[in-house]
C-alpha cells in the first residue's frame, strides 16, 4: 500500500501531540485541522491560566482517578506518562515546578509557556496546520475518509484521528461535533454528562454567601445509604450554590447520583477536631466569653458571613449571651459545625463544566493503538473518549498520552 497522509481534527493537547508524534516518526504528511483561529484555546485556560500540566502520582493512582475506565489507559501510560511529558518540556528549556498534591505547573505560572513550545514543535516538524477550518461532516467510502468543510470543500485521507475534545467550554471550540461524527461512523457514544462542574443547591442562603471561600473544610455527600467523604480542601459559595476544588473534584460522582434524586451535603467546618474535642472547646470558650453575644463569639470560629446561617441551622439566637447557651443548644451548635447541611438538586450545564464525562465507548477502541475496532484507519484520542477524572493534571495527561499513542500508531500504519 502506498504511503498515506494523516489528518487530525482538533488542535487541542491530544491533537497537537498526535500530530507531533506522527511527524516525528517521519509520516509522509501530517495535516492538523483546527476550527478556531488559534490552537489550544482550552489548554490556555487550564489551571486558571497557569496550566496544571500533569501530576507526579504513580500510574495506579492515575488510573484510579478515571474509575473503572482507568484500566483502558494503562497501555498509553506505559508508552508516554508524566515523566515523559515533563521531560518533553524540560528538554525544550521550560522549567517545571511541583505544587500541592503532586500537581505540576510551568515555573512561569503561564499556560503560554506550554503552548509556545507545542507550536514551535509543530513548526519544526513541518506539520501542516490549517486554522479556521470548520469540519461539518466526516464520511466513509470503503477505506477512504472524506472530511467535508463548511464551505463544501473536502479533504480525503485513509488515516484520520479525531481529537475534537468534549462538549464543555463551547466558547473554546469544543462543540461536541466529534461525538456526532463517531455515531455516524458506527460508534457508540456513552451519554454525555458534566464533569468537574459546579453544583446548584436548594437553599436560598447561598446567595448571601456568594464569593465566600472556605478553606480547610471537608464534605460528605449523601444519598440514601450512599456516602462519599472528601479530604480537607476548599469550597466556594456562588449565587446558585457551590464550586471550588472539592466540589469540582467530586462532581462526577455527584452528577451520577443526581439521576436518582437530590444529594445531601454535610459541610464539616472543623475537620481537625472530633465532635467530642469540639464540644469541649465550645464549653471552655463559651464560659470564657460569658457576656459576649453568641453571634460575636462565632466570629472567632467562622468567617463573619457564616455565623448567622450556622446559628440559624443550630436553632440558637445569635443575640443570646454565651453564658445563657444551654447544653442542648451547645450540642446542636457543635453538630452543625461538624455537619452544616444543605442539598444539591442539580449540576450546572455541561457547557460550564471543565471536562466532559461520557464519550466514544472504550469498548470500541484498541487501547494499544487508539484505533477504532469498527473502522480501520480511524483513531480517537483525548476528551472525545469516555474518560474523565478529577482535577489535578490527570485529564490533561490522558489527552497527551492518548494523542501520543494515536499519532504513533497512525504513523506506523502510514508506512505499510
Secondary structure as the mmCIF struct_conf table of DSSP 4:
data_model
#
loop_
_struct_conf.conf_type_id
_struct_conf.id
_struct_conf.beg_label_comp_id
_struct_conf.beg_label_asym_id
_struct_conf.beg_label_seq_id
_struct_conf.end_label_comp_id
_struct_conf.end_label_asym_id
_struct_conf.end_label_seq_id
STRN STRN1 UNK A 6 UNK A 9
BEND BEND1 UNK A 12 UNK A 12
HELX_RH_AL_P HELX_RH_AL_P1 UNK A 13 UNK A 24
TURN_TY1_P TURN_TY1_P1 UNK A 25 UNK A 26
BEND BEND2 UNK A 28 UNK A 28
STRN STRN2 UNK A 30 UNK A 34
BEND BEND3 UNK A 35 UNK A 39
TURN_TY1_P TURN_TY1_P2 UNK A 41 UNK A 42
HELX_RH_3T_P HELX_RH_3T_P1 UNK A 43 UNK A 49
TURN_TY1_P TURN_TY1_P3 UNK A 50 UNK A 50
STRN STRN3 UNK A 52 UNK A 55
HELX_RH_AL_P HELX_RH_AL_P2 UNK A 59 UNK A 65
TURN_TY1_P TURN_TY1_P4 UNK A 66 UNK A 66
HELX_RH_3T_P HELX_RH_3T_P2 UNK A 67 UNK A 73
HELX_RH_AL_P HELX_RH_AL_P3 UNK A 74 UNK A 79
BEND BEND4 UNK A 80 UNK A 80
HELX_RH_AL_P HELX_RH_AL_P4 UNK A 82 UNK A 90
TURN_TY1_P TURN_TY1_P5 UNK A 91 UNK A 93
STRN STRN4 UNK A 96 UNK A 98
HELX_RH_3T_P HELX_RH_3T_P3 UNK A 100 UNK A 102
STRN STRN5 UNK A 103 UNK A 106
TURN_TY1_P TURN_TY1_P6 UNK A 107 UNK A 108
HELX_RH_AL_P HELX_RH_AL_P5 UNK A 111 UNK A 124
TURN_TY1_P TURN_TY1_P7 UNK A 125 UNK A 126
STRN STRN6 UNK A 128 UNK A 131
TURN_TY1_P TURN_TY1_P8 UNK A 132 UNK A 132
STRN STRN7 UNK A 135 UNK A 141
TURN_TY1_P TURN_TY1_P9 UNK A 142 UNK A 143
STRN STRN8 UNK A 144 UNK A 149
TURN_TY1_P TURN_TY1_P10 UNK A 150 UNK A 151
BEND BEND5 UNK A 152 UNK A 152
STRN STRN9 UNK A 154 UNK A 157
BEND BEND6 UNK A 158 UNK A 158
STRN STRN10 UNK A 159 UNK A 162
BEND BEND7 UNK A 167 UNK A 168
HELX_RH_3T_P HELX_RH_3T_P4 UNK A 170 UNK A 172
TURN_TY1_P TURN_TY1_P11 UNK A 173 UNK A 173
BEND BEND8 UNK A 176 UNK A 176
HELX_RH_AL_P HELX_RH_AL_P6 UNK A 177 UNK A 184
TURN_TY1_P TURN_TY1_P12 UNK A 185 UNK A 186
STRN STRN11 UNK A 189 UNK A 195
BEND BEND9 UNK A 196 UNK A 196
STRN STRN12 UNK A 199 UNK A 201
BEND BEND10 UNK A 202 UNK A 202
HELX_RH_3T_P HELX_RH_3T_P5 UNK A 204 UNK A 209
TURN_TY1_P TURN_TY1_P13 UNK A 210 UNK A 211
STRN STRN13 UNK A 213 UNK A 223
TURN_TY1_P TURN_TY1_P14 UNK A 224 UNK A 225
STRN STRN14 UNK A 226 UNK A 229
BEND BEND11 UNK A 232 UNK A 232
STRN STRN15 UNK A 233 UNK A 237
BEND BEND12 UNK A 239 UNK A 240
STRN STRN16 UNK A 241 UNK A 243
BEND BEND13 UNK A 244 UNK A 244
HELX_RH_AL_P HELX_RH_AL_P7 UNK A 245 UNK A 258
TURN_TY1_P TURN_TY1_P15 UNK A 259 UNK A 260
BEND BEND14 UNK A 261 UNK A 261
STRN STRN17 UNK A 263 UNK A 268
TURN_TY1_P TURN_TY1_P16 UNK A 269 UNK A 272
BEND BEND15 UNK A 273 UNK A 273
HELX_RH_AL_P HELX_RH_AL_P8 UNK A 275 UNK A 288
TURN_TY1_P TURN_TY1_P17 UNK A 289 UNK A 291
BEND BEND16 UNK A 292 UNK A 292
STRN STRN18 UNK A 293 UNK A 293
HELX_RH_AL_P HELX_RH_AL_P9 UNK A 294 UNK A 298
TURN_TY1_P TURN_TY1_P18 UNK A 299 UNK A 301
BEND BEND17 UNK A 302 UNK A 302
HELX_RH_AL_P HELX_RH_AL_P10 UNK A 304 UNK A 314
TURN_TY1_P TURN_TY1_P19 UNK A 315 UNK A 315
TURN_TY1_P TURN_TY1_P20 UNK A 318 UNK A 319
BEND BEND18 UNK A 320 UNK A 320
STRN STRN19 UNK A 321 UNK A 321
HELX_RH_3T_P HELX_RH_3T_P6 UNK A 322 UNK A 324
HELX_RH_AL_P HELX_RH_AL_P11 UNK A 327 UNK A 338
STRN STRN20 UNK A 340 UNK A 347
HELX_LH_PP_P HELX_LH_PP_P1 UNK A 348 UNK A 349
HELX_RH_3T_P HELX_RH_3T_P7 UNK A 350 UNK A 352
BEND BEND19 UNK A 354 UNK A 354
STRN STRN21 UNK A 355 UNK A 360
HELX_RH_3T_P HELX_RH_3T_P8 UNK A 362 UNK A 364
STRN STRN22 UNK A 365 UNK A 365
TURN_TY1_P TURN_TY1_P21 UNK A 367 UNK A 369
STRN STRN23 UNK A 371 UNK A 372
BEND BEND20 UNK A 373 UNK A 375
TURN_TY1_P TURN_TY1_P22 UNK A 376 UNK A 377
STRN STRN24 UNK A 378 UNK A 380
HELX_RH_3T_P HELX_RH_3T_P9 UNK A 382 UNK A 384
STRN STRN25 UNK A 385 UNK A 385
BEND BEND21 UNK A 386 UNK A 386
BEND BEND22 UNK A 391 UNK A 393
HELX_RH_AL_P HELX_RH_AL_P12 UNK A 394 UNK A 414
TURN_TY1_P TURN_TY1_P23 UNK A 415 UNK A 415
#
